[in-house]
Amino acid sequence: LHAREHDVRAFAPLILDACLNCYSIDPQCEGTRADFMFDLVNLLPDGDSYRDEVLNSLQNSGDDWHAKQRFRFASLMAQKGDERAKHIMYASFVPGPSKGDGIAIDFLNLDGMAGFLFAVEKIGTLLLANSNGVDLGWLMSVATDDLGEQAVWDCLRAEARKNPPVQAYLSAIET
């Protein structure tokens, strides 16, 4: 409300910091603040500068809640039709063992089964390199809820026959 009616340029460093970093007390329960920050930035006359900074931060963004927030912010941009955001998301996604599965949901939400398979292949590549400590399950749970359990399993099994990283993912979630 304040940002709608007042000049908030003096708060620019704080706003940018809150766009790039997840300050949720318990992000596992409450999620990130990306949706709120996206809405706030869209009210600002210089919103493009914040959006650009978020996109610039995606590459090598890490494997933590901050990365999850940045990818969520970018996915909101892409859902609003920003093709550059979508391209940068796809080019920048290198899942880590801790938050890769959670970040992958943004691709599922953005592009359905195609986004799901993209993310699964990336996570499968991670599993092939080192399967120790890779957090799995959240993506699969959301995919079966959103796309249908049978459709997801059928698609995974068909893709796994020709794609070793998808096979690695499938093997990991079946155990």
Phi, psi and chi 1 to 4 in degrees:
 res  aa     phi    psi   chi1   chi2   chi3   chi4
   1 LEU       -  -43.7  -66.7  173.5      -      -
   2 HIS   -61.7  -43.3 -175.8   81.4      -      -
   3 ALA   -64.2  -30.3      -      -      -      -
   4 ARG   -67.1  -32.6 -104.3 -170.6 -127.8  151.9
   5 GLU  -109.9   -6.4  -61.3  173.6   12.1      -
   6 HIS  -134.4  161.2  -62.2   87.6      -      -
   7 ASP   -78.7  117.3 -178.8   -0.5      -      -
   8 VAL  -109.6   17.9  -65.3      -      -      -
   9 ARG   -58.5  -29.5  -76.3  179.9  -73.5 -175.3
  10 ALA   -63.7  -20.9      -      -      -      -
  11 PHE   -97.8    8.5  -59.3  106.2      -      -
  12 ALA   -52.0  -47.3      -      -      -      -
  13 PRO   -61.7  -37.8  -22.7   33.1      -      -
  14 LEU   -69.1  -40.3  -67.1  170.7      -      -
  15 ILE   -64.3  -45.4  -66.2  169.3      -      -
  16 LEU   -61.8  -44.7  179.2   59.8      -      -
  17 ASP   -58.1  -41.3 -177.5   59.6      -      -
  18 ALA   -72.3  -22.2      -      -      -      -
  19 CYS   -74.9  -36.9  -72.6      -      -      -
  20 LEU   -90.0  -17.7  -62.5  175.8      -      -
  21 ASN  -128.3  141.3  -63.0  -66.6      -      -
  22 CYS   -89.1  114.9  179.0      -      -      -
  23 TYR  -108.7   20.9  -71.8  112.9      -      -
  24 SER   -62.3  144.0  -62.0      -      -      -
  25 ILE   -68.7  -45.2  -58.6  -59.1      -      -
  26 ASP  -135.0   81.7 -173.2   -3.7      -      -
  27 PRO   -61.1  -25.8    9.7  -15.1      -      -
  28 GLN   -64.3  -35.0 -175.4  144.6  -10.3      -
  29 CYS   -90.7  -42.1  -69.1      -      -      -
  30 GLU  -100.9   -5.7   62.1 -174.0  -80.3      -
  31 GLY    76.2 -169.1      -      -      -      -
  32 THR   -90.4  179.7   70.3      -      -      -
  33 ARG  -103.1   17.5  -56.9  -88.5  164.3   76.9
  34 ALA   -60.0  -42.5      -      -      -      -
  35 ASP   -62.9  -44.0  -67.9   67.6      -      -
  36 PHE   -63.3  -46.5  172.3   79.7      -      -
  37 MET   -67.0  -36.0  -65.2  -48.9  -59.7      -
  38 PHE   -61.5  -45.7  179.3   75.8      -      -
  39 ASP   -62.4  -41.6  -70.7  -16.3      -      -
  40 LEU   -63.6  -49.1  173.4   63.7      -      -
  41 VAL   -60.2  -35.2  163.9      -      -      -
  42 ASN   -68.8  -14.0  -75.5  -26.4      -      -
  43 LEU   -86.0  -17.3  -66.7  172.9      -      -
  44 LEU   -89.0  140.7  -55.4  177.7      -      -
  45 PRO   -64.5  -25.7   15.1  -21.8      -      -
  46 ASP  -103.8   30.4   56.9  -13.4      -      -
  47 GLY   -57.6  -32.3      -      -      -      -
  48 ASP   -59.6  -35.5  -74.4  -16.3      -      -
  49 SER   -65.8  -37.9   65.5      -      -      -
  50 TYR   -68.2  -44.7  -63.7  100.2      -      -
  51 ARG   -61.0  -41.4  -72.1 -174.5  -74.5  -86.8
  52 ASP   -61.8  -42.3  -71.9  -15.7      -      -
  53 GLU   -63.4  -40.0  -71.9  -65.2  -32.3      -
  54 VAL   -62.9  -46.0  169.8      -      -      -
  55 LEU   -63.3  -39.7  -66.3  178.4      -      -
  56 ASN   -64.9  -24.7  -69.8  -22.2      -      -
  57 SER   -84.6   -9.9   74.0      -      -      -
  58 LEU   -66.4  -43.1  -70.8 -176.9      -      -
  59 GLN   -63.8  130.8 -170.6  174.9   13.7      -
  60 ASN    57.8   37.8  -57.4  -43.6      -      -
  61 SER   -80.5   -6.8   61.2      -      -      -
  62 GLY    98.0 -166.4      -      -      -      -
  63 ASP  -134.1   63.0 -176.0   37.0      -      -
  64 ASP  -147.4 -176.8   54.8   21.4      -      -
  65 TRP   -66.1  -26.9  -77.9  104.0      -      -
  66 HIS   -63.9  -44.2  -54.2  -57.0      -      -
  67 ALA   -63.7  -41.3      -      -      -      -
  68 LYS   -58.9  -43.4  174.0   77.1  176.1  111.1
  69 GLN   -64.5  -42.8  175.5  157.1  -44.4      -
  70 ARG   -63.9  -44.0  -67.2  170.9 -167.7  160.5
  71 PHE   -66.6  -37.2  -88.2   91.3      -      -
  72 ARG   -63.3  -44.1  173.8   66.5 -177.0  156.1
  73 PHE   -58.7  -47.4 -168.1  105.9      -      -
  74 ALA   -63.9  -37.1      -      -      -      -
  75 SER   -66.8  -33.7   76.2      -      -      -
  76 LEU   -64.7  -37.9  -66.9  167.7      -      -
  77 MET   -62.7  -46.8  -67.6  172.0   61.8      -
  78 ALA   -64.2  -38.1      -      -      -      -
  79 GLN   -63.8  -25.3  -72.0  171.9   25.9      -
  80 LYS   -87.9    7.4  -64.6  -74.0 -173.9 -173.8
  81 GLY   101.1    6.9      -      -      -      -
  82 ASP   -80.1   97.3 -172.1  -31.9      -      -
  83 GLU   -65.9  -32.1  -72.9  -63.1  -41.5      -
  84 ARG   -63.3  -42.5 -175.2  175.2   68.5  112.3
  85 ALA   -61.0  -44.0      -      -      -      -
  86 LYS   -62.4  -45.4 -176.8  175.3  178.9  176.1
  87 HIS   -60.8  -46.0  173.4   75.8      -      -
  88 ILE   -65.2  -39.1  -68.1  171.3      -      -
  89 MET   -56.9  -51.8  -78.6  179.9   64.4      -
  90 TYR   -62.9  -39.8  -87.2   87.3      -      -
  91 ALA   -71.1  -25.5      -      -      -      -
  92 SER   -98.7   -9.6  -59.2      -      -      -
  93 PHE   -76.5  107.7 -176.6   53.9      -      -
  94 VAL  -126.3   93.8  180.0      -      -      -
  95 PRO   -65.8  141.9   24.5  -31.8      -      -
  96 GLY   -99.6  171.4      -      -      -      -
  97 PRO   -69.7  -23.4   22.0  -29.4      -      -
  98 SER   -91.5  -51.2  179.2      -      -      -
  99 LYS  -112.7   -1.1  -61.9  -65.5  176.2 -103.5
 100 GLY   -57.5  -41.6      -      -      -      -
 101 ASP   -63.4  -39.9 -167.8   57.2      -      -
 102 GLY   -71.7  -40.0      -      -      -      -
 103 ILE   -65.4  -35.1  -67.4  169.8      -      -
 104 ALA   -57.9  -27.7      -      -      -      -
 105 ILE   -60.3  -30.8  -67.2  168.6      -      -
 106 ASP   -62.6  -34.1  -69.8  -39.6      -      -
 107 PHE   -72.1  -39.2  -65.8   95.8      -      -
 108 LEU   -60.3  -47.6  165.0   70.2      -      -
 109 ASN   -64.0  -32.3  -69.3  -24.8      -      -
 110 LEU   -78.7  -43.4 -168.1   57.0      -      -
 111 ASP  -130.8   19.3  -73.9  -31.0      -      -
 112 GLY    59.1 -135.3      -      -      -      -
 113 MET   -61.7  -38.6 -168.2   66.5   78.7      -
 114 ALA   -63.5  -42.3      -      -      -      -
 115 GLY   -66.0  -38.8      -      -      -      -
 116 PHE   -60.3  -49.0  170.4   70.8      -      -
 117 LEU   -64.9  -37.1  -72.8  175.5      -      -
 118 PHE   -58.1  -49.8  165.9   80.3      -      -
 119 ALA   -65.0  -41.5      -      -      -      -
 120 VAL   -60.5  -42.4  161.9      -      -      -
 121 GLU   -62.6  -41.7 -177.1  173.7    5.2      -
 122 LYS   -65.1  -43.7  -69.0  -70.8 -161.0  166.4
 123 ILE   -67.4  -37.1  -65.7  169.6      -      -
 124 GLY   -61.6  -37.8      -      -      -      -
 125 THR   -62.8  -41.1  -59.9      -      -      -
 126 LEU   -61.2  -44.1  171.8   66.1      -      -
 127 LEU   -62.6  -38.3  -70.9  165.1      -      -
 128 LEU   -65.3  -33.5  -72.4  171.7      -      -
 129 ALA   -75.1  -40.6      -      -      -      -
 130 ASN  -169.8  109.6 -178.5    4.4      -      -
 131 SER   -85.3   -3.2   63.5      -      -      -
 132 ASN   -72.1  126.3  -66.2  -29.2      -      -
 133 GLY    75.7   13.6      -      -      -      -
 134 VAL   -81.8  120.5  177.6      -      -      -
 135 ASP   -78.0  122.3 -171.4   20.3      -      -
 136 LEU  -130.2  158.6  -62.1  171.3      -      -
 137 GLY   124.1  -38.1      -      -      -      -
 138 TRP   -65.6  -47.2 -167.1   11.6      -      -
 139 LEU   -59.6  -47.5  173.2   61.3      -      -
 140 MET   -62.3  -40.5 -167.9   64.3 -178.0      -
 141 SER   -62.2  -46.9  175.0      -      -      -
 142 VAL   -66.8  -40.1  173.9      -      -      -
 143 ALA   -62.6  -45.8      -      -      -      -
 144 THR   -67.7  -34.0   56.3      -      -      -
 145 ASP   -67.2  -43.6  -74.5  -11.7      -      -
 146 ASP   -82.9  -37.4  -70.1   -0.9      -      -
 147 LEU  -107.3  -10.8  -56.0  172.6      -      -
 148 GLY    99.6  130.0      -      -      -      -
 149 GLU   -58.6  -50.4 -173.0  168.8   -7.7      -
 150 GLN   -63.1  -42.8 -167.3   63.4   48.4      -
 151 ALA   -62.4  -41.7      -      -      -      -
 152 VAL   -65.9  -48.9  168.2      -      -      -
 153 TRP   -63.4  -42.5  -77.3  106.1      -      -
 154 ASP   -61.5  -44.9  -70.4  -11.6      -      -
 155 CYS   -64.5  -44.3 -171.8      -      -      -
 156 LEU   -60.2  -47.4  -94.6  179.4      -      -
 157 ARG   -64.0  -40.4  -70.9 -175.4  178.6  115.2
 158 ALA   -65.4  -44.4      -      -      -      -
 159 GLU   -68.9  -34.1 -172.0   65.9   25.2      -
 160 ALA   -64.4  -29.4      -      -      -      -
 161 ARG   -63.6  -23.6  -73.3 -167.8  -80.0  -81.5
 162 LYS  -121.1    0.5   57.1 -173.6  176.3 -171.6
 163 ASN  -136.1  103.1 -171.0  -36.2      -      -
 164 PRO   -55.8  -41.4  -26.4   35.5      -      -
 165 PRO   -62.4  -37.1  -27.0   36.6      -      -
 166 VAL   -67.4  -37.5  174.6      -      -      -
 167 GLN   -61.8  -40.3  177.8   58.3   52.9      -
 168 ALA   -61.9  -43.2      -      -      -      -
 169 TYR   -62.8  -48.0 -179.7   85.8      -      -
 170 LEU   -59.5  -46.0  179.9   60.6      -      -
 171 SER   -60.3  -40.2  -64.6      -      -      -
 172 ALA   -68.2  -38.2      -      -      -      -
 173 ILE   -82.7  -18.9   61.6  168.5      -      -
 174 GLU   -79.8  -15.8  -73.4 -177.9  -37.4      -
 175 THR   -89.0      -   56.9      -      -      -
